[in-house]
Amino acid sequence: MRRRKPWTVKKRRPRPRKTASDSAASPKRIRKPPAPKDQKTPLITEFFKVRRSGRKTKKQLKRETELEIHQKVLNKTNEPLLEIFTEKVKGRGIKTTVPFEKGDFVVEYKGDLVEHNKAKEMEEQYSKNEDIGSYMFFFEYLAKKWCVDATAETPYKGRLVNHSKLRPNLKARAISIDGAVHLILVAKSKIEVGEELLYDYGDRSSEVTSVNTWLLTS
C-alpha cells in the first residue's frame, strides 16, 4: 500500500493594516454623484454674449430708401434745389443746383391724378386751345392706366422738365404712398450741378413729332 502524505495546512500571512499615514499617501477615489436627469447642459451662450451682425439686409435697405423717398415727396424737399431757366427752342426748363446719384429721387411730376378715359376727354378739349401747352403725363401702374394732368400753372417744377430722346438723365416711376399714386422722376445716371434735367416723353406719334421735330432730334 502507498502511504498517503500527511495533510499540510498552508498558513496565510496576515495583511498589514493601513495606518493614518498610509491613507494620506494614497487617498481613496470619491465618485461624484450623478447629475439629476432634468438638469440641462449649460449652453455656451450662457457664458459668452452673442455678437449679432449690424449689417442690414437688402430688403431692409430697400425699405429704408423707399421711406426716405416718400418723405421727400410728401415734404417737397427737392423743390428748392431746382431752378427754372429759359431755353430758346423748348422754352422753360429745369436745372439742378445739387448733384444727384443714379437712382436718387429728384422731383415729383405733380398735378391732378385722372383716370385714363377721363384724361383723354380733357386732352381733346385742351387741343382746341393753342395757348394751352401739353402737360398731360399718361402712364400705367398696377395694371391700370392713369394720367397726371399738370396743365394748370403751379409752382411745382416737375411739370417744367424738358424732353430728350438722345440724352435723358431722368426716368419716370410710379409709386404708392398711403394708398395714393404719385409719379416721380428719378436719376437715370449721375447728374452734375448746373445740368439740365431731361427725360424722354416717349411720344413718337406723327401728329406730334411733325409739329415738334425736336422730340426726335434732341
VMD Tcl script that draws the C-alpha trace (Angstrom):
set ca {
  {0.00 0.00 0.00}
  {1.08 3.52 -0.78}
  {1.38 5.77 2.10}
  {-0.54 8.97 1.97}
  {1.24 12.19 2.65}
  {0.13 13.79 5.80}
  {-2.20 16.79 5.40}
  {-0.43 20.12 5.49}
  {-2.12 23.34 6.36}
  {-0.96 26.45 4.48}
  {-0.65 29.42 6.72}
  {-1.94 32.74 5.45}
  {0.17 35.75 6.04}
  {-1.62 38.43 7.97}
  {-2.49 41.52 5.81}
  {-0.91 44.66 7.16}
  {-3.37 47.22 8.46}
  {-3.40 50.65 6.89}
  {-2.37 53.40 9.15}
  {-3.38 57.05 9.02}
  {-0.16 57.92 7.23}
  {-0.86 55.31 4.59}
  {-4.34 56.71 3.96}
  {-2.93 60.20 3.48}
  {-0.39 58.97 0.99}
  {-2.94 57.20 -1.19}
  {-6.40 58.72 -0.76}
  {-9.49 56.88 -1.92}
  {-11.26 57.86 -5.14}
  {-14.55 59.51 -4.42}
  {-17.19 59.19 -7.10}
  {-19.29 62.27 -7.91}
  {-23.00 61.76 -7.54}
  {-24.80 61.55 -10.91}
  {-26.44 64.77 -12.17}
  {-30.21 64.92 -11.94}
  {-31.97 63.78 -15.10}
  {-33.80 67.10 -15.56}
  {-30.63 69.20 -15.35}
  {-29.66 70.54 -18.80}
  {-26.14 71.01 -20.03}
  {-25.34 74.75 -19.95}
  {-25.09 76.43 -23.34}
  {-22.02 78.37 -24.37}
  {-24.22 81.43 -24.88}
  {-24.81 81.47 -21.10}
  {-21.14 82.29 -20.58}
  {-20.43 84.49 -23.64}
  {-22.55 87.24 -25.18}
  {-23.75 86.53 -28.72}
  {-22.40 89.09 -31.20}
  {-25.10 89.90 -33.70}
  {-24.27 91.32 -37.13}
  {-25.01 95.02 -37.56}
  {-25.36 94.63 -41.33}
  {-28.76 95.30 -42.83}
  {-30.32 93.04 -45.41}
  {-31.04 94.20 -48.96}
  {-34.73 94.13 -48.13}
  {-34.21 96.43 -45.12}
  {-32.08 98.85 -47.13}
  {-34.64 98.93 -49.95}
  {-37.42 99.65 -47.48}
  {-35.44 102.48 -45.86}
  {-34.78 104.03 -49.29}
  {-38.48 103.85 -50.17}
  {-39.48 105.51 -46.89}
  {-36.91 108.26 -47.47}
  {-38.36 108.90 -50.95}
  {-41.88 109.01 -49.51}
  {-40.85 111.68 -47.02}
  {-39.15 113.77 -49.72}
  {-42.22 113.54 -51.97}
  {-44.67 114.49 -49.22}
  {-42.46 117.30 -47.88}
  {-41.47 118.53 -51.37}
  {-37.87 118.51 -50.12}
  {-36.17 118.84 -53.52}
  {-38.24 121.70 -54.93}
  {-35.88 124.42 -53.56}
  {-32.87 122.55 -55.04}
  {-34.08 123.09 -58.62}
  {-34.15 126.30 -60.62}
  {-36.12 127.44 -63.68}
  {-34.34 128.74 -66.78}
  {-35.48 129.62 -70.30}
  {-34.27 127.88 -73.46}
  {-34.83 129.25 -76.99}
  {-36.43 126.22 -78.60}
  {-38.08 124.40 -75.71}
  {-38.96 127.39 -73.54}
  {-38.76 126.94 -69.80}
  {-36.64 124.15 -68.35}
  {-35.16 122.97 -65.06}
  {-31.56 122.83 -63.86}
  {-30.26 121.37 -60.61}
  {-28.21 123.24 -58.00}
  {-27.03 119.99 -56.35}
  {-25.61 116.72 -57.71}
  {-27.67 113.54 -57.86}
  {-26.51 109.94 -57.99}
  {-28.06 107.24 -60.17}
  {-31.34 106.10 -58.64}
  {-31.86 109.22 -56.50}
  {-35.30 110.76 -56.28}
  {-35.19 114.16 -58.00}
  {-38.69 115.64 -58.24}
  {-42.36 114.69 -58.44}
  {-44.37 115.27 -61.59}
  {-47.15 116.87 -59.63}
  {-50.67 117.57 -60.90}
  {-54.17 116.13 -60.83}
  {-54.35 112.34 -60.97}
  {-57.02 111.41 -63.54}
  {-58.23 108.07 -64.88}
  {-57.23 107.35 -68.48}
  {-60.61 107.71 -70.22}
  {-61.41 110.97 -68.47}
  {-57.94 112.31 -69.28}
  {-58.43 111.59 -72.99}
  {-61.58 113.69 -72.98}
  {-59.73 116.52 -71.25}
  {-56.86 116.27 -73.73}
  {-59.33 116.67 -76.58}
  {-60.67 119.86 -75.01}
  {-57.15 121.25 -74.42}
  {-56.19 120.67 -78.06}
  {-58.81 123.20 -79.16}
  {-56.89 125.98 -77.42}
  {-53.47 126.72 -78.92}
  {-52.46 128.71 -75.84}
  {-52.56 125.60 -73.67}
  {-49.39 123.53 -73.70}
  {-49.20 119.77 -73.28}
  {-48.61 118.85 -69.64}
  {-50.51 115.55 -69.50}
  {-48.45 112.53 -68.49}
  {-50.07 109.18 -69.33}
  {-48.75 106.06 -67.60}
  {-49.74 102.63 -66.34}
  {-49.46 101.47 -62.73}
  {-50.58 98.13 -61.27}
  {-52.36 97.16 -64.50}
  {-54.39 100.38 -64.55}
  {-53.97 103.38 -66.87}
  {-53.63 106.83 -65.32}
  {-52.74 110.39 -66.24}
  {-51.21 113.22 -64.25}
  {-52.66 116.46 -65.59}
  {-50.22 119.27 -64.80}
  {-51.75 121.73 -67.26}
  {-52.71 124.27 -64.59}
  {-49.87 126.65 -63.71}
  {-48.37 125.71 -60.33}
  {-45.08 126.38 -58.52}
  {-44.09 122.70 -58.80}
  {-41.05 122.31 -61.03}
  {-41.50 118.73 -62.21}
  {-44.03 119.86 -64.83}
  {-41.35 122.04 -66.50}
  {-38.74 119.31 -67.02}
  {-37.99 119.11 -70.75}
  {-37.80 116.15 -73.13}
  {-34.73 114.42 -74.54}
  {-34.74 111.26 -76.61}
  {-30.98 111.18 -77.05}
  {-29.61 112.14 -73.61}
  {-32.22 111.79 -70.86}
  {-30.87 111.82 -67.31}
  {-34.20 111.10 -65.60}
  {-36.79 108.36 -65.85}
  {-40.39 108.26 -64.62}
  {-41.55 105.91 -61.91}
  {-44.98 105.46 -60.28}
  {-45.17 104.78 -56.54}
  {-47.89 104.47 -53.93}
  {-47.80 106.44 -50.68}
  {-50.53 105.68 -48.16}
  {-52.69 104.37 -50.98}
  {-52.25 107.42 -53.23}
  {-50.44 107.14 -56.59}
  {-47.55 109.55 -57.23}
  {-45.49 109.95 -60.41}
  {-41.86 110.76 -59.64}
  {-38.70 111.39 -61.67}
  {-35.51 109.63 -60.56}
  {-31.92 109.99 -61.77}
  {-31.14 107.64 -64.65}
  {-27.44 108.45 -64.34}
  {-25.19 110.73 -62.31}
  {-26.30 114.36 -62.63}
  {-23.86 117.22 -62.04}
  {-24.56 120.66 -60.57}
  {-25.97 123.03 -63.20}
  {-27.03 120.23 -65.53}
  {-30.44 120.45 -67.19}
  {-32.95 117.81 -66.10}
  {-34.36 115.82 -69.04}
  {-36.48 112.74 -69.62}
  {-37.92 111.01 -72.67}
  {-41.61 111.90 -73.12}
  {-41.99 108.75 -75.20}
  {-44.41 110.32 -77.70}
  {-43.49 109.13 -81.21}
  {-46.82 109.86 -82.91}
  {-46.55 111.58 -86.30}
  {-49.16 114.17 -85.31}
  {-46.94 115.45 -82.50}
  {-43.45 114.95 -83.99}
  {-44.38 116.68 -87.27}
  {-45.06 119.87 -85.33}
  {-42.36 119.36 -82.69}
  {-39.39 117.89 -84.59}
  {-37.12 118.46 -81.58}
  {-38.84 115.50 -79.90}
  {-36.83 113.22 -82.21}
  {-33.60 115.20 -82.55}
  {-32.89 116.43 -79.03}
}
mol new
graphics top color blue
foreach p $ca { graphics top sphere $p radius 0.5 }
foreach p [lrange $ca 0 end-1] q [lrange $ca 1 end] { graphics top cylinder $p $q radius 0.2 }
display resetview
